[in-house]
Amino acid sequence: MAVSPPLPSDPTLDEVRAALAPLVARDAAFDGWSQAAVDMAAQQAGVDKEIAALAFDGGAIAMIDAWFAHVDAAMLTACTPERLSVMKVRAKITALIEARLKALARDKEALRRALSILSLPQNVARAASLGWRAADHIWRAAGDTAVDYNHYTKRTLVAGIYAATLLVLLDDESEGHADTKAFLGRRIEGVMRFEKAKARLSANAERRPSLARFVGRLRYHAR
């Protein structure tokens, strides 16, 4: 059953949205990402339908956004700082993505419909933003503090891995989604090999003679 955070006695729209998001996702498998799903979720949570409608006045995209934010929170609950602290970076990224997949796998039909909506031309920019947000949450939880170009390259790589793995998850009927986990492992291994090769090339470049430095020395000694 979908689990939502408890609502205070006088909730804000943000709190209503957070509480209803997993319930809307559960109902979206049957009613689509529609007002009907919001109404059903509101009824289940004991929330006034008009208030629920205000919380999701952005339509399907607002519902999907809220659900993905719920997945962000579920990931961080499953992967506590204490658990991650004893892992290497590769294991952290794997654990964090697997936690997201576990949260999404409960509502695969809702995910399928969500991805279909996000693939529409008018929603591509929002889809990219949501993918970037997921990757940013993953790297921050893993302890990344990069602020240079690595900040962007790391998130771009993880966003690509995550997006590809979601597509595998949709059709995965293996026990415990073993096929999806194996695919994820291969993709992360490929990235790790690339990063190691890039690091070696960078180190070798530092050791190689520099033509610019050589020419500079010639000019200096010619004076």
LUMKE-81883 format. One line per field, with one value per residue: residue in one letter; residue number from 0; x, y, z of N, C-alpha, C in turn. Coordinates in Angstrom, 2 decimals, padded with zeros to 5 digits. Example, Ala and Ser with C-alpha at 12.3 -4.5 7.8 and 13.67 -1.06 7.14 Angstrom:
// LUMKE-81883
type: (a|s) $
seq: (0|1) $
n_x: (013.19|012.85) $
n_y: (-005.69|-002.25) $
n_z: (007.80|007.08) $
ca_x: (012.30|013.67) $
ca_y: (-004.50|-001.06) $
ca_z: (007.80|007.14) $
c_x: (013.20|012.90) $
c_y: (-003.30|000.03) $
c_z: (007.80|007.87) $
//
This chain:
// LUMKE-81883
type: (m|a|v|s|p|p|l|p|s|d|p|t|l|d|e|v|r|a|a|l|a|p|l|v|a|r|d|a|a|f|d|g|w|s|q|a|a|v|d|m|a|a|q|q|a|g|v|d|k|e|i|a|a|l|a|f|d|g|g|a|i|a|m|i|d|a|w|f|a|h|v|d|a|a|m|l|t|a|c|t|p|e|r|l|s|v|m|k|v|r|a|k|i|t|a|l|i|e|a|r|l|k|a|l|a|r|d|k|e|a|l|r|r|a|l|s|i|l|s|l|p|q|n|v|a|r|a|a|s|l|g|w|r|a|a|d|h|i|w|r|a|a|g|d|t|a|v|d|y|n|h|y|t|k|r|t|l|v|a|g|i|y|a|a|t|l|l|v|l|l|d|d|e|s|e|g|h|a|d|t|k|a|f|l|g|r|r|i|e|g|v|m|r|f|e|k|a|k|a|r|l|s|a|n|a|e|r|r|p|s|l|a|r|f|v|g|r|l|r|y|h|a|r) $
seq: (0|1|2|3|4|5|6|7|8|9|10|11|12|13|14|15|16|17|18|19|20|21|22|23|24|25|26|27|28|29|30|31|32|33|34|35|36|37|38|39|40|41|42|43|44|45|46|47|48|49|50|51|52|53|54|55|56|57|58|59|60|61|62|63|64|65|66|67|68|69|70|71|72|73|74|75|76|77|78|79|80|81|82|83|84|85|86|87|88|89|90|91|92|93|94|95|96|97|98|99|100|101|102|103|104|105|106|107|108|109|110|111|112|113|114|115|116|117|118|119|120|121|122|123|124|125|126|127|128|129|130|131|132|133|134|135|136|137|138|139|140|141|142|143|144|145|146|147|148|149|150|151|152|153|154|155|156|157|158|159|160|161|162|163|164|165|166|167|168|169|170|171|172|173|174|175|176|177|178|179|180|181|182|183|184|185|186|187|188|189|190|191|192|193|194|195|196|197|198|199|200|201|202|203|204|205|206|207|208|209|210|211|212|213|214|215|216|217|218|219|220|221|222) $
n_x: (000.85|000.46|002.49|002.14|003.27|002.19|-000.53|-000.63|-002.95|-003.79|-002.93|-000.47|-000.52|001.72|002.27|-000.03|000.26|002.61|001.74|-000.31|000.90|002.12|-000.23|-001.72|-000.10|-000.45|-003.15|-003.02|-002.24|-004.55|-006.43|-004.93|-002.74|-004.54|-007.34|-009.17|-007.59|-006.42|-008.68|-009.48|-007.27|-007.43|-009.82|-009.08|-007.19|-008.61|-008.87|-010.09|-011.55|-011.39|-009.26|-007.25|-007.26|-006.29|-003.71|-002.57|-002.68|-001.23|-001.69|-001.07|001.75|002.47|001.58|003.22|005.72|005.50|005.30|007.80|009.35|008.57|009.75|012.41|012.59|012.03|014.23|016.32|015.54|015.85|018.55|020.52|022.77|024.52|024.53|025.55|028.05|030.01|030.55|032.14|032.36|031.24|029.60|027.85|026.45|025.22|023.59|021.89|020.53|019.30|017.59|015.81|014.70|013.41|011.39|009.93|009.19|006.97|004.84|004.69|003.09|002.05|004.46|005.15|003.15|003.73|006.30|005.62|004.08|006.00|007.67|006.51|006.73|006.29|006.94|009.56|011.66|010.95|011.07|013.83|014.71|013.66|015.04|017.64|017.37|016.97|019.46|021.12|020.28|021.11|023.94|024.55|023.69|025.55|027.73|029.05|030.81|031.65|032.23|033.11|033.52|033.17|030.98|028.83|029.35|029.32|026.66|025.33|026.15|025.11|022.39|021.86|022.38|020.45|018.02|018.10|018.02|015.50|013.85|014.45|013.50|010.73|009.87|010.76|010.47|011.77|012.88|012.87|013.62|016.05|017.25|017.16|018.81|021.20|021.65|021.95|024.29|026.13|026.12|027.10|029.62|030.73|030.90|032.68|035.01|035.47|035.95|038.27|040.03|040.04|041.23|043.81|044.72|044.73|046.69|048.89|049.09|049.94|052.51|053.71|056.00|055.67|054.85|054.32|055.56|058.19|058.69|058.37|060.58|062.64|062.24|062.70|065.43|066.53|066.63) $
n_y: (-001.20|002.30|004.64|007.58|010.75|011.83|014.15|017.45|019.19|021.56|021.76|022.96|023.72|022.56|020.54|019.00|018.21|016.64|014.60|013.41|012.59|009.86|008.38|009.36|008.44|005.68|005.45|006.45|004.41|003.24|005.27|007.01|009.90|011.99|014.17|012.55|010.63|012.24|013.00|010.52|009.89|011.99|011.36|008.95|009.89|011.58|014.27|017.41|017.63|019.93|021.32|019.48|019.58|022.16|021.81|020.36|021.93|022.20|020.17|017.00|017.02|018.33|016.46|014.24|015.37|015.81|013.15|012.13|013.68|012.56|010.08|010.86|011.50|008.99|007.55|008.79|008.15|005.39|005.15|006.05|008.54|007.24|004.61|004.97|005.99|004.06|003.08|002.87|005.25|004.23|002.13|003.62|005.18|003.13|001.95|004.09|004.58|002.08|002.16|004.13|002.84|000.72|002.05|003.07|000.79|-000.29|000.87|000.43|000.70|003.25|004.62|004.00|005.38|007.96|008.43|008.35|010.64|012.57|012.33|013.70|016.33|018.97|018.64|017.94|019.56|019.84|017.20|016.74|018.44|017.21|014.80|015.72|016.76|014.43|013.16|015.03|014.91|012.30|012.45|014.38|013.09|011.09|012.43|014.24|017.18|018.75|021.68|022.53|021.86|019.15|018.83|019.06|017.13|014.73|014.58|014.56|012.10|010.26|010.87|009.96|007.19|006.53|007.17|005.34|002.95|003.04|002.49|-000.17|-001.29|-001.10|-003.28|-005.45|-008.58|-010.24|-012.05|-010.10|-007.97|-008.53|-008.46|-005.75|-004.67|-005.90|-004.75|-002.07|-002.33|-003.00|-000.68|001.24|000.15|000.48|003.27|003.74|002.54|004.22|006.64|005.98|005.55|008.10|009.49|008.36|009.20|011.93|012.12|011.16|013.14|015.25|014.48|014.35|015.92|019.39|021.25|023.95|024.87|024.23|025.86|028.27|028.28|028.38|030.93|032.43|031.91|032.94|035.63) $
n_z: (000.00|-000.70|000.97|002.76|004.04|007.32|007.79|009.13|011.35|010.15|007.25|004.84|001.30|000.14|001.98|001.73|-000.91|-000.74|000.93|-000.54|-002.89|-003.21|-003.10|-005.21|-007.28|-007.01|-007.71|-010.26|-011.88|-012.67|-013.29|-014.75|-014.92|-013.68|-012.82|-011.63|-010.34|-008.41|-006.95|-005.92|-004.33|-002.49|-001.21|000.01|001.82|003.37|002.68|001.64|-001.54|-003.14|-002.05|-002.56|-005.34|-005.74|-004.80|-006.79|-009.09|-011.35|-013.06|-014.73|-014.86|-012.49|-010.66|-011.23|-010.73|-007.95|-007.11|-007.85|-006.16|-003.78|-004.13|-004.04|-001.31|-000.20|-001.06|000.38|002.94|002.93|002.40|004.59|006.00|007.75|006.83|004.25|004.76|005.14|002.68|-000.56|-003.27|-005.67|-004.71|-003.16|-005.07|-006.50|-004.49|-003.87|-006.31|-006.62|-004.43|-005.24|-007.46|-006.22|-004.82|-006.96|-008.35|-007.18|-008.36|-011.21|-013.51|-013.22|-013.43|-016.06|-017.44|-016.59|-017.68|-020.34|-020.59|-019.94|-022.10|-024.15|-026.57|-025.53|-022.92|-022.60|-021.63|-018.95|-018.16|-018.41|-016.42|-014.13|-014.22|-013.87|-011.29|-009.79|-010.20|-008.98|-006.30|-005.77|-006.03|-004.09|-001.77|-001.82|-001.00|-002.63|-003.35|-005.39|-007.33|-009.69|-013.24|-012.96|-011.33|-013.07|-015.07|-013.62|-012.76|-015.17|-016.24|-014.32|-014.48|-017.06|-016.79|-014.88|-016.23|-018.38|-016.97|-015.81|-017.98|-018.45|-016.10|-016.40|-017.95|-016.62|-015.30|-013.65|-010.71|-007.83|-009.37|-010.62|-013.14|-013.82|-011.84|-012.55|-015.05|-014.27|-012.76|-014.77|-016.33|-014.53|-014.06|-016.59|-016.72|-014.63|-015.63|-017.77|-016.42|-015.02|-017.14|-018.24|-016.16|-016.20|-018.71|-018.28|-016.30|-017.70|-019.61|-018.09|-017.58|-020.03|-022.38|-022.87|-025.66|-025.74|-023.40|-024.06|-026.32|-025.05|-023.34|-025.24|-026.31|-024.05|-023.47|-025.74|-025.49) $
ca_x: (000.00|001.24|002.69|002.28|003.55|000.97|-000.87|-000.99|-004.36|-004.05|-001.78|-000.25|-000.68|002.92|002.11|-001.08|000.87|003.55|000.99|-001.14|001.68|002.18|-001.58|-002.07|000.64|-001.10|-004.40|-002.72|-002.12|-005.89|-007.12|-003.99|-002.37|-005.72|-008.05|-009.82|-006.60|-006.29|-009.91|-009.44|-006.24|-007.98|-010.81|-008.36|-006.46|-009.51|-008.58|-011.11|-011.18|-011.04|-007.90|-006.36|-007.17|-005.39|-002.34|-002.07|-003.28|-000.38|-002.07|-000.31|003.16|002.58|001.41|004.43|006.78|005.32|005.62|009.25|009.87|008.34|010.79|013.64|012.55|012.11|015.63|017.13|015.15|016.44|020.03|020.89|024.19|025.27|024.68|026.40|029.39|030.98|030.62|032.87|031.47|030.49|028.57|026.87|025.60|024.41|022.58|020.93|019.67|018.47|016.54|014.81|014.02|012.51|010.23|009.16|008.73|005.65|003.82|005.30|002.16|002.05|005.73|005.06|002.31|004.45|007.36|004.96|003.70|007.23|008.32|005.85|007.62|006.10|007.37|010.94|012.49|010.60|011.61|015.27|014.87|013.39|016.16|018.79|017.11|017.23|020.91|021.71|019.99|021.95|025.33|024.66|023.60|026.81|028.78|029.77|030.85|032.29|031.59|033.67|032.83|032.83|029.62|027.89|029.59|028.87|025.20|024.90|026.38|024.16|021.06|021.74|022.28|019.16|016.97|018.16|017.62|014.05|013.23|014.62|012.62|009.34|009.54|011.51|009.63|012.66|012.75|013.55|014.14|017.48|017.73|017.37|020.00|022.37|021.84|022.50|025.68|026.96|026.24|027.99|030.95|031.21|031.26|033.88|036.14|035.71|036.55|039.66|040.82|040.19|042.21|045.13|045.08|045.04|047.98|049.93|049.22|050.74|053.92|054.26|056.63|054.75|055.41|054.21|056.62|059.46|058.82|058.56|061.98|063.47|062.09|063.32|066.89|066.98|066.73) $
ca_y: (000.00|003.52|005.27|009.02|011.38|012.27|015.54|018.20|019.56|022.65|021.60|023.84|023.01|021.73|019.35|018.19|017.63|015.59|013.48|012.74|012.16|008.41|007.86|009.71|007.51|004.38|005.52|006.79|003.16|002.90|006.45|007.90|011.08|012.79|014.70|011.40|010.05|013.17|012.89|009.25|010.03|012.88|010.59|007.99|010.59|012.44|015.65|018.04|017.51|021.23|021.62|018.59|020.10|023.31|021.32|019.81|022.73|022.13|019.02|015.75|017.27|018.63|015.19|013.45|016.07|015.52|011.74|011.98|014.26|011.52|009.07|011.46|011.34|007.55|007.17|009.27|007.39|004.05|005.27|007.04|008.91|006.21|003.46|005.33|006.42|002.95|002.62|003.62|006.06|003.38|001.43|004.62|005.50|001.94|001.81|005.18|004.34|000.91|002.59|004.81|001.83|-000.03|002.89|003.22|-000.51|-000.59|001.48|000.44|001.19|004.71|005.07|003.90|006.49|009.19|008.58|008.64|012.06|013.37|012.22|014.59|017.46|020.13|018.32|017.46|020.39|019.50|015.86|016.89|019.07|016.20|013.87|016.41|016.84|013.11|012.94|015.92|014.31|011.11|012.84|015.07|012.06|010.34|013.26|015.02|018.62|019.40|022.90|022.83|021.16|017.80|018.89|018.86|015.87|013.64|014.53|014.16|010.66|009.53|011.07|009.05|005.83|006.39|007.16|004.06|001.87|003.10|001.81|-001.61|-001.66|-001.18|-004.59|-006.46|-009.48|-011.15|-012.07|-009.00|-007.10|-008.85|-008.02|-004.31|-004.44|-006.31|-003.71|-000.92|-002.65|-002.92|000.72|001.92|-000.38|001.15|004.65|003.69|002.27|005.47|007.63|005.57|005.81|009.55|009.91|007.96|010.09|013.23|012.01|011.05|014.45|016.10|014.05|014.49|017.21|020.40|022.05|025.37|025.18|024.14|027.08|029.36|028.26|028.85|032.37|033.02|031.83|033.70|037.06) $
ca_z: (000.00|-000.75|002.28|002.64|005.33|008.00|007.60|010.33|011.42|009.20|006.33|003.70|000.03|-000.03|002.82|001.09|-002.12|-000.34|001.51|-001.54|-004.06|-003.43|-003.31|-006.59|-008.15|-006.96|-008.47|-011.65|-012.63|-013.18|-013.81|-015.40|-014.12|-013.95|-011.66|-010.98|-009.44|-007.28|-006.16|-005.20|-003.29|-001.46|-000.45|000.84|002.87|004.13|002.31|000.81|-002.96|-003.70|-001.60|-003.31|-006.70|-005.69|-004.59|-008.06|-010.15|-012.54|-013.86|-014.66|-014.58|-011.07|-009.94|-011.45|-010.00|-006.53|-006.88|-007.91|-004.92|-002.77|-004.35|-003.49|000.14|000.11|-001.28|001.49|004.12|002.81|002.38|005.60|006.00|008.47|005.93|003.12|005.20|005.10|001.30|-001.56|-004.10|-006.60|-003.95|-002.75|-006.22|-006.78|-003.44|-003.98|-007.47|-006.32|-003.51|-006.07|-008.27|-005.33|-004.56|-008.20|-008.83|-006.61|-009.22|-012.54|-014.53|-013.06|-013.98|-017.52|-017.90|-016.30|-018.67|-021.61|-020.55|-019.94|-023.41|-025.10|-026.91|-024.66|-021.56|-022.61|-020.75|-017.56|-017.93|-018.20|-015.11|-013.11|-014.26|-013.26|-009.86|-009.22|-010.20|-007.99|-004.99|-005.64|-005.79|-002.80|-000.74|-001.87|-000.41|-003.62|-003.10|-006.54|-007.82|-011.01|-014.32|-012.51|-010.79|-014.16|-015.76|-012.76|-012.76|-016.51|-016.35|-013.48|-015.05|-018.21|-016.27|-014.21|-017.25|-019.11|-016.06|-015.64|-019.12|-018.23|-014.99|-016.83|-018.52|-015.86|-014.51|-012.93|-009.25|-007.18|-010.42|-010.75|-014.45|-013.75|-011.01|-013.33|-016.07|-013.56|-012.42|-015.99|-016.73|-013.59|-014.33|-017.80|-016.38|-013.79|-016.53|-018.53|-015.51|-014.75|-018.36|-018.35|-015.14|-016.67|-019.81|-017.70|-015.62|-018.74|-020.26|-017.21|-017.62|-021.37|-022.66|-023.38|-026.75|-025.37|-022.44|-024.77|-027.11|-024.10|-022.87|-026.34|-026.41|-022.88|-023.60|-026.92|-025.16) $
c_x: (000.88|001.31|002.92|002.57|002.27|000.74|-001.13|-002.44|-004.72|-002.92|-001.70|-000.47|000.53|002.79|001.03|-000.50|001.79|002.82|000.22|-000.34|001.74|000.81|-002.05|-001.37|-000.02|-002.38|-004.16|-002.54|-003.45|-006.55|-006.22|-003.66|-003.43|-006.34|-008.75|-008.88|-006.41|-007.50|-009.90|-008.43|-006.74|-008.99|-010.12|-007.67|-007.34|-009.26|-009.70|-010.66|-010.77|-009.62|-006.89|-006.18|-006.24|-003.93|-001.73|-002.64|-002.42|-000.67|-001.15|001.15|003.38|002.45|002.68|005.61|006.70|005.66|007.12|009.92|009.68|009.39|012.14|013.71|012.68|013.54|016.49|016.79|015.80|017.96|020.45|022.37|025.05|025.52|025.65|027.84|030.44|031.19|031.58|031.87|030.62|029.34|027.47|025.90|024.68|023.28|021.50|019.99|018.77|017.34|015.43|014.00|013.03|011.24|009.33|008.53|007.36|004.52|004.34|004.37|002.04|003.33|005.69|004.27|003.01|005.53|006.79|004.57|004.95|007.94|007.66|006.71|007.50|006.61|008.84|011.83|012.21|011.14|013.11|015.54|014.66|014.50|017.40|018.61|017.39|018.73|021.59|021.48|020.90|023.38|025.51|024.59|024.88|027.98|029.54|029.68|031.49|031.50|032.13|032.90|032.45|031.42|028.60|028.10|029.11|027.36|024.66|025.04|025.35|022.73|020.83|021.58|020.90|018.01|016.94|017.68|016.12|013.34|013.34|013.65|011.18|008.95|010.24|010.55|010.48|012.47|013.56|014.15|015.65|018.04|018.02|018.63|021.28|022.68|022.47|023.98|026.60|027.15|027.19|029.43|031.55|031.66|032.54|035.12|036.49|036.41|038.00|040.55|041.07|041.24|043.63|045.61|045.47|046.40|049.12|050.16|050.07|052.23|054.55|054.92|055.62|055.43|055.39|055.32|057.99|059.71|059.06|059.98|062.91|063.44|062.81|064.84|067.42|067.15|068.14) $
c_y: (001.25|004.15|006.75|009.61|011.85|013.76|016.22|018.63|020.67|022.69|022.69|023.03|022.12|020.44|018.42|017.47|016.46|014.37|012.70|012.13|010.65|007.78|008.17|008.75|006.15|004.37|005.82|005.54|002.77|004.08|007.37|009.06|012.15|013.32|013.57|010.74|010.93|013.07|011.61|009.31|010.91|012.16|009.61|008.66|011.48|013.91|016.18|018.04|018.84|021.64|020.76|019.08|021.31|022.87|020.81|020.60|022.79|020.93|017.82|015.97|017.58|017.35|014.33|014.05|015.74|014.07|011.52|012.60|013.28|010.42|009.58|011.21|009.88|007.05|007.56|008.57|006.01|004.09|006.38|007.39|007.85|005.00|003.77|005.60|005.32|002.44|003.47|004.30|005.20|002.67|002.39|004.92|004.34|001.82|002.88|004.98|003.14|001.26|003.32|003.80|001.03|000.75|003.01|001.91|-000.89|-000.10|001.57|000.98|002.71|005.30|005.06|005.09|007.83|009.45|008.90|010.11|012.94|013.34|013.10|015.83|018.65|019.90|017.90|018.25|020.05|018.12|015.92|017.49|018.06|015.16|014.45|016.47|015.52|012.85|013.81|015.39|013.10|011.51|013.55|014.07|011.24|011.15|014.12|016.51|019.39|020.63|023.29|022.06|019.75|017.73|018.54|017.51|014.69|013.49|014.12|012.65|009.87|009.69|010.14|007.60|005.58|006.30|005.83|002.91|001.86|002.36|000.30|-002.09|-001.89|-002.58|-005.74|-007.28|-010.47|-011.02|-010.94|-008.00|-007.27|-008.37|-006.51|-003.99|-004.82|-005.27|-002.47|-001.14|-002.53|-001.48|001.48|001.44|000.29|002.57|004.68|003.43|003.52|006.50|007.28|005.85|007.30|010.06|009.55|008.88|011.47|013.22|011.93|012.38|015.39|015.77|014.25|015.86|018.17|021.22|023.53|025.76|025.18|025.41|028.27|029.43|028.78|030.35|033.06|033.04|032.64|035.17|037.43) $
c_z: (000.00|000.62|002.06|004.00|005.98|007.80|008.94|010.28|010.43|008.18|005.28|002.42|-000.25|000.77|002.26|-000.12|-001.77|000.19|000.45|-002.68|-004.24|-003.66|-004.72|-007.56|-008.17|-007.79|-009.95|-012.51|-013.26|-013.88|-014.62|-014.47|-014.38|-012.66|-010.91|-009.99|-008.21|-006.37|-005.32|-004.06|-002.15|-000.59|000.49|002.03|003.73|003.90|001.42|-000.65|-003.57|-003.29|-002.36|-004.74|-006.76|-005.56|-005.88|-009.24|-011.40|-013.41|-013.69|-014.30|-013.10|-010.24|-010.04|-010.68|-008.51|-006.21|-006.90|-006.68|-003.76|-002.90|-003.85|-001.99|000.55|-000.05|-000.09|002.80|004.12|002.91|003.33|005.50|006.69|007.58|004.80|003.52|005.10|003.67|000.48|-002.49|-005.04|-005.90|-003.50|-003.89|-006.55|-005.77|-003.56|-005.17|-007.22|-005.37|-004.26|-006.88|-007.45|-005.05|-005.79|-008.65|-008.29|-007.51|-010.64|-013.62|-014.44|-013.63|-015.50|-018.08|-017.69|-017.35|-020.05|-021.69|-020.66|-021.29|-024.47|-025.35|-025.95|-023.24|-021.47|-021.65|-019.28|-017.22|-017.64|-016.82|-013.99|-013.06|-013.60|-011.74|-009.17|-009.12|-009.15|-006.58|-004.74|-005.29|-004.46|-001.65|-000.67|-001.33|-001.39|-003.30|-004.25|-006.98|-009.19|-012.08|-013.93|-011.92|-011.87|-014.86|-014.93|-012.82|-014.12|-016.70|-015.56|-014.00|-016.23|-017.78|-015.67|-015.23|-018.00|-018.24|-015.82|-016.77|-018.99|-017.15|-015.45|-017.31|-017.79|-014.99|-013.72|-011.42|-008.63|-008.14|-010.61|-012.08|-014.46|-012.96|-011.77|-014.40|-015.43|-013.23|-013.62|-016.42|-015.82|-013.80|-015.56|-017.53|-015.56|-014.64|-017.32|-017.66|-015.20|-015.95|-018.54|-017.36|-015.58|-017.79|-019.29|-017.02|-016.63|-019.43|-019.42|-017.30|-018.98|-021.56|-023.28|-024.46|-026.39|-024.40|-023.12|-025.58|-026.21|-023.60|-023.97|-026.45|-025.25|-023.03|-024.78|-026.63|-024.76) $
//
